[in-house]
């Protein structure tokens, strides 16, 4: 269900080795969609990767694209 909502918003994942090497082939479709968007001169936003852990608590902020001060 989450995947359907993300696709509706045109949010596409990029799979990494740590997601399982069997998932890497899913990037082919993602990259083809990205190329299609760019060939139509549409905007494309690339969001930096976050991180996650197994603890359910707020983690400290880290420097990143949105860090301004």
Beta strands, then each sheet from edge to edge (+ up, - down):
end
